Amino acid sequence: MQIDTLYPTSPILKRHIEYYYFLKTNSSDFNNTYYSFPNTLQSFNIHKNASCEIKTSFTRVYEDKANPYVTIVQGKYELPLLVHLKGRLDKVTIIFKPLGINQFINKTFAEVAAEECQVFTEWENDKEYIAFLSAFYKTNNNTERVLLLENFLLSRYYYKSESEVLQKPINQLMDFDKEYTIEEIAENISMNTRSFNRLFNKHVGITPISFRKIARFRHSLKNKLFSNRFKTLTEIGYESNFYDQSYFIRMYKSLTGDNPSNFFSSIEKLGDDQLIFRFIKK
């Protein structure tokens, strides 16, 4: 399995996209299963000659030469997601920032990604999308693929002021130097808490409280894997404002299926260290 990571080149797209990664397998005998974990980012996947099977907390993508393309968008989830890849695959994944995909679709994020995973159909009858896919998969050069992808995305880009209103709340929910209450965050954009929760869920696909829980998990994960400042799990927990060690452990068991110590010893970093997976050993 080959994974290459590239980053947006367009100034506009840099505002909405964290990175792209390209996954390719070269054998019909390829068979791999792994867990991915809750994230504040949004994952959008385009596969060539593949089909999928989607169940609760499980997604299977497999080679299917009879099916030209399948596009899968991940919604928000709070349990580990088991992913099974089988056969010869060629996919690009766009990792959008928390509000990123909203600027490229006519519907809200909650409307297109109500489940943990689902087939994305908004562009399936779009002739420009089909033409883009044809050109995209005619080249194996990922730099050229990024240019083609960005040209298409820019053709679908339009500014959505309603979702952009949420950028400040997103930043505050991810701020662990100063933790704001949900009421304070709502007041900062002149909304009551109920209206804020409804707007947030509409455009982010999850409640503000659940988003903060995932953001706290990802913050602690980053500190453990990429910082030399913190030596113990207790320090890691405190830095992400897990003031109660038992809550820290419960949170990790909920989001990863394991306690922090076992989790950190079993995961692997791929794709320029952007991807954190736990592979199922055969």
N, C-alpha and C positions, 0 to 999 in steps of 0.2 A: 504494500500500500504506500503510494507516494503522496505526500501532502506538501504543497507549496503555498506560502502566504505572501500576498502582495497588499499594498495600501493604496487608498484613493489618491488620484492625481488632481482631480478637479477641485478647486477651492470650494465650490458649492457642495459637492458630494462629501468633502472632508467634514462638513458640519453635521452630516447625517449618517455617515458610514464609518465604522471603526476599522474594518479590514475585509479582505476577501481571502478565502482559501480554496485551493483546487485540490481535489482528491481524485486519484486515478488508480485503478487496479488493472493488471495486465493478464489475468487468467480467469477463465470461467470456473475454475476450481476454488477461487478465492472465497473464504468463509471467515467472517470476523464478527465478534460480538463485544460490545462495550457499553458502559454506562456514561451518560453525560449528566451534568448537574445543573440545577436552577441558576439562571443568569438574568441580569438586568438588561442584557442586550437581546436583540431580536434576530433570529436565524431564518434565512430565506435560501432554499436549496433548489438548484436546477440540475436534473439528471438527464443524461442522454441514454436512449435505449434501455429504459428501466421502468419497472412498475413497483408498487408499494402495497404493504399491508399495514394498517394502522389500528392499534387497539389501545386501551388504557395503559399508559406508561410504557408502551412498546411500539416501536416502529421498525418495520422490516423493508429494506429496499433491495431489489434483486434484478439481475440482468433480464431484459425482455426485448429482444431485437424487433419484435412486432410493434412495440410502443415507442414512437420517436422520442418523446420527452415526457417527463413528469416533474412538476414543480410543487415543492412542499414548503409550507410555512409553519414554523413553530409558534404556538401561543405561549402564554406564561404557564409554568408548572412549578409545583413545590415539592415534588418527589423525584427521585432519580429516574431518568428516562433510559430504558434499555433499547439499544440500537443494534440491529443485525444487518450486516452488509454481505451480499452474496453475489459472486460472479464478476464479470468484467464491467466495471463502472467508470464513469467519467462525469464528475459533477463540479459545479462551482457553488460555493456558499457565500452569500453576502451577509456579513454581520453588521446589522444596523444598530445605531445607538438607540436608547430607549424610545424616542419618538420618531426615529428615522424613517421607517417605512411609510408612516402616515403621509409624508409629502409626495408619495409616488402612486397612491391609490385613491380611487373615488370614494370608497367606503371608509369607515373607521377601522382601527386595528381590531377592536372587539368583534366587529362584523365578519372580518376575513379570517380571524384566528381565535375562534371561541373555544377551541379544544387545545390539548397539549400539542398535537400535530394534526395537520389536515392538508389535503391537496388544494393548492392555490389555483383558482379558476378565473380570476379577474381578467387575465390577458389571453386566455386560451383561444379566443376568436379574433384576436388582434393581429392583423396581417403584418404589422411592423414588428411585433414580438416574434412571430414565426420566422420572418426574414432575418431578424437579429440572431435567433438561435441557429439558423442554417449557416450564417456567416461565422458565428462564434465557434461552432464545432468543426468548421473546415480547417481551422488552424490549431496546431498544438502548442503554439507559442503563447505562454500565459500573459506576457506583456501586451501582445496584440489583442488577446482576449479581453484584458482589462479596458483597453481603449474602446473596443466594440461595446462592451457592457456599459461603460460610462456614457457613451454617446446615446445608447438607448435610454438609460435612466434619466439623463438630462432632458430627453424628449418627453418624458412622462412627469417631470418635476413641476410642481406648482406649490406656491407658498400657502400654508394653512395656518391662519392666525390663531384659530381656536386651539389647535394642538400646541402651537408655540407658546401659548400662555402658560403651559405646564412646564416649560423648561426650568424656570426658577424653582418651582416645587421639586422637580426631579433633583436639581443640584442640592437643595436643602435636605432632601431625604437621604442623600448619599454623603452628607457632611457629618463626619463623626468627631470633628473637633468641637462643634457646637450642635447639639441635637435639638431640633425644633419639635414642638408638639404638632400634631395634625391640625389642631385648632389654629396655632400660630401660622402655619404654612398657608392654610385657607385664608386667614385674615390678610396675609401679605399680598394676596391677589384679589382682595375685596370680594371674597365668597364666603358663604356659610359652609360648615363642615359637610353637610349632606350634599350640597350642590358640587362641592369640590370632589368628594368621593365618587359621585356619579360621572363627572367629567373625566376624572383620572382613569376610572375603570373603562370608560368608553374609548380612550385613546391609547392606554397602556396595556389594557387587558387584565388588570389585577388591581386590588385595592392598594391605597398608599401604605397601609400597615404591612401587607404582605410584600410589597416592593421593598420596603425598608429592611425587612427580615432577609430577603435575598441579597440586598446590597450589603448588609452587615456580614453575611456569610462570605460574599465575594471579596470584601475588604480584608477580612481575616485571612482568607485563602491567599490573597496577593502578598500580605505581610509575611506569611509563613514561607511561601515559596520564593519570594524575590527580595526579601530584606534581610540583611545581616544584623539588624538592630535588636531583633527579638530572639531570645534563646529558648524560652519555654512556652508551652501552650497557654499557661496562665497569662503571660505577657501578651501573647497574640490575642487572647480573648479580651483583655482590658483595653488594648489599643483600639479594638473595634466596639468598645463599650458593652462587652459581655461582662457586666460587673458581677454576675452570679455564675460561678463555675459550673454548677449543675445545669443552669439554663443553657450555657455554652455547649455542653455535651448533648443535652436534649435537642437543641437546634441542629447540631450536626447529624445526629441520628435521624432526625426528621428529613433533612434536605439531602443527605448522602446515603442513608441506610446503615451508617456505622459511626462509631465514636471517633473523635478527632485524630487520636493517635493511629488507629488502624487505617483510617481514611488517608492520612498523609503518607503513610508507608506503602500504599497500594496504587496510587495514581501515577500517571505518566503525562509529561508535557510534550506537545507536538506543535507543528506549524508555527515556528518562531516563538515557541513557548506561549502561544495564545490559547491553545486548546488543552483542556484538562480532562482526561478520560481515565476510566478504570476498565481495563480490558479483562474479559472473562477468559481465564486460562483453560485450554483444552486438555 
